[in-house]
Amino acid sequence: VGGESMTNDADLAYYGIISIGTPPQSFKVIFDTGSSNLWIPSIYCNSPACNNHDKFNPSTSSTFRNNGHALSIHYGTGSMTGFLGYDTVTVGGLAVKNQIIGLSETEAPFMQYMRADGILGLAYPRLAASGATPVFDNMMSENLVNQDMFSVYLSSDTQRGSVVTFGGIDPNHYSGSISWIPLSRELYWQITVDSVTVNGEVVACNGGCQAIVDTGTSLIVGPQSSISNINSKVGATNHNGDYLVNCNSIAQMPDVIFHIHGETFTIPGSAYVRQSHSYGCRTGFGNGGDNLWILGDVFIRQYYAIFSRAQNMVGLATA
Amino acid sequence: CLFQVPLEKGKTARETLEEQGLWEEYRLKYPYNPMAKFEDSFA
């Protein structure tokens, strides 16, 4: 698997704190189920993007080992280059030993505006650039977790309350039953969507489509024609790629329903409309490529997402 | 037992850029391509 691509999603909002090395150095990272590498800035990086983030200093960590291999991760509009090393990574109180880490030496300029310092990828190992072992794979192989699964709860209304849970399911984060959906591919967390409907009419994904459940994408993304169709059904108008709506009509906007594995997953207007003082209200449906869908944070705030490596399934339950 | 990492819902890059009046320039300079992460051959 070649160099891994990464997003320049300026709407990403959720990050957690991990620590690396002995003594520990702390970093804010995006827990990203759409990629598989762990990387952070290093002291050898002098890009503008690194200079306003924390940087890892390998020379002060007694448990650091240099792997010597180079790493390059490509974005839509730039790339990150660096090198690989091993150290102890502490995530949620779990000390993962000999974790391979990407340490950047150059980063793309847009990274300087991201709050997070780096990325912690939680997709399958085959996806990792330079054959690195993802953090969760090490948690499993070092028998650090009870169950080979992790789950993500994203809260919509407060600064806090969102949680990544390693080793199982937190009953506080969902209600009702869990729908288990088999993966169509064990690389990304990729599932099959049967169709998308608005007011009972199929508006997209007619006959089925592929979707990736990705905490590292902020919106629900789909093919341009499908997204345009959904946005027009909910009354949004395109303005420079943002689909704007009237903030006063959110309550009247129709549900968008994703039919997956024989079940329905409803996204109401209150969930797919985001409000901001600078541009008013816009929908959370964004244009993507030609056929793939991404079920990002807009979807995961509605549905507690469980990522099971034990069963190679995604579990979804009302958050 | 479960190991949990609380996530902070922080200010987004876009909100920072809008506050600084840089969003329009940034948006044109670094067009967002959500599919950049996903290699066609893998997905």
Interface residues (C-beta under 8 A of the other chain):
Chain A: V1 G2 E4 S5 M6 T7 N8 D9 A10 D11 L12 A13 Y14 Y15 G16 I17 I18 K28 F31 G34 S35 H74 Y75 G76 T77 G78 V91 G92 G93 L94 A108 P109 F110 Y113 M114 R115 L127 L144 V145 N146 L154 S155 T158 Q159 R160 S162 V163 V164 T165 F166 G167 G168 D170 R185 L187 Y188 Q190 Q210 I212 D214 G216 T217 S218 L219 V221 N240 G241 S276 S278 Y279 G286 N287 G288 G289 L292 I294
Chain B: C1 L2 F3 Q4 V5 P6 L7 E8 K9 G10 K11 T12 A13 R14 E15 T16 L17 E18 E19 W23 Y26 R27 K29 Y30 P31 Y32 N33 P34 M35 A36 K37 F38 E39 D40 F42 A43
